[in-house]
Amino acid sequence: MRVTSLVTAGLGLTCLLAGSVPASATPAVPAVPTSTAPTAHQRLVWGPCSPQQRELNEAGAQCTKVTVPLDHSDPGGPTIRIAVSRIRADPAHGERRGILLSNPGGPGGTGLSNTLYLRPALKDVAGRYDLIGFDPRFLGESTPIACGPAAPTPTPGPTTTRRQDFEQSVRSARDTARRCLEHGDNARLLPHATSRNVARDMDAIRAALGERRLSYYGVSYGADLGAVYTQMFPRRADRVVLDSSTDPAATQYELFQRAGKPLEEALDAWAGWAARHDGTYRLGSTPSRVRSNVQRLLDGAERRPVTVSGVRLDAPLLRLVLRQLIQHEEYDAALAGTVRDLIDAAAGRPVEPGPELAAMLELLASPELADSMLGGALFMCGDRGWPAGGWPKNPETYWKNMERSRTAQPVFGPLVNGMMAPCAFWTSTSREPATAIGNDVPVLMLQARRDNNVPYEGALALHHRLTGSRLVTADIRSHGVYGRGLGGLTPVPCADEAVNDYLRDGTLPGTDLTCPTTGTGTGEDR
C-alpha cells in the first residue's frame, strides 16, 4: 500500500493537531475571480446549504455566499465568494446580542459547519447570537484554489537512512510548491491567500449582515486570526475569545521548533504513565525504559521502516503518529497501545493494529490527504508575517537543525525542525508587512499550561501585547481548552463558564485565573 509523504502528512496532520478537521479535497478546478458590483450593501440570498452539509441542513441552518474583493486594496477589481452559514438566534434565550463568528484552526481548516460543534458548548448563550460559520477564502465551498495533480509518492523501500528520508521530503516539498505555483492562474491568486485578507473577509461578512460589530471564537490558528482581526478592526470587535494562541513575534517555523521541548516533556509524562501500566503494555517498568524502547523503535525505523498492515512507516512518519497522540493526557492509553503495536511489528510479529493506529494508517494512505494539506500550505507558506512565514530557503538549514536537535530532543526534535513543507520553495507571498500586535481591545484568552502544540509561553507573549485581555489557564496537557467535554475529553468547567459568562454579559474575569485541576482520564486500557 502506498503511503503519503512526510510533507503531505505533516501539513495534513497539522490540521488535526490544531484541533480542526482537515479541509475537504479541493475541487479540481482553478479559482476564477469574477468582476461584479461593489461588495458593500450587497443583497444576500439565503437558502438551504449544499447537500454535502447535511448536518447544517438538519439543524435548520441557512447558507449564502458573500462577495469580497480578491484584492481588498482594489475594491472595484476581481471578486471571489465566501461561503457562509447561519443558525439564527433563538428569542427564547433572551435578547439577541449579534453575530458570533468562529474559526476551527489549521490554517486550512474549513469552518462552514463549525457552529454545529460550538453550539453545545455555548449552552444557553448560543440562542443569543446568530452563529456564523464560514470557509476561509480559497477553501471548502468558498472560491477554491486548486493545485496540479500530485505525482504518486514512492513507497518507502525496505531499507533507508536519515539522509534518504530527508532527501525524499525535500523532493516532495519542491514538487508540491511547483504544482501549486505553476497551476492555472495561481501565480496571480496565491499572494492574496493571507490571514490579513481572511480578517478583511470576516469584516466584509459583518458588513454584509448589517452588523456594527462581531463577536468571535477561534482556536489555535483561529485564535491567531482573531488577534489579527482585533488589530485591523479594533472598533468592530465585540466579544472575542482566543483559545490556544501563539507568540506574535515568532515565525511559523520558529513556532514549530519551539514545540520540541514541551513535546519531549509530554513524552516524559506519558512514559511515567506507561511504566505504571507495564503489566498491560509491556513497554518498561520505569520511565527511562519506556523512553528507551520508543527511541529504539525510531532508531530502527531510520534503517528499516516498520511495516504494519502492508504500510511501510519510516521514522519521520512514526514521529508524526507519536505527536498526534501525545497532545492530550486522555490519549495516553491509545499511545501506549500504538507503540506496543509498532514495536511488535518492527520485531516481525503479526499485528492487528488497534483502532487509533488503524485510523492513522487509513489517513496516511488516503489519496485525499494530498488535497487536504493544500489549505495549510496556502496560508503557512503565503503569509509574510505572524501567524505564519519565516521559512528558511536552504534545505540544509533544516537538516542541520534536525541533527543538532537530537541531543536534547531525540524523539521530536527531528520532526519539528524538519517541517519545511513546500514553504522553503514557495515564491508567491504577500507584499504586505507582518501584522504587529499591540492594543487594548478586550479579549478573553484560554491556554493549557502543558500545550505541546502551541507552547504556553507564546500565549503569555500575546497576552502581554493585548493589554485589555484576561488569561484563563488550565493546568493540563491539551491543545484547546473550551468545550473539551464535547469531544470525549475531560472538561474544564471554570474555563467553559468564563467563556459563556463573557459571551452572555460581556464581563471579563477581574484578573487572570488558573482553573483547578479536575482530573483527566486516560481511557480504558486495551
Disulfide bonds with the S-S distance in Angstrom:
Cys49-Cys63 2.05
Cys147-Cys180 2.13
Cys381-Cys423 2.02
Cys494-Cys515 1.78
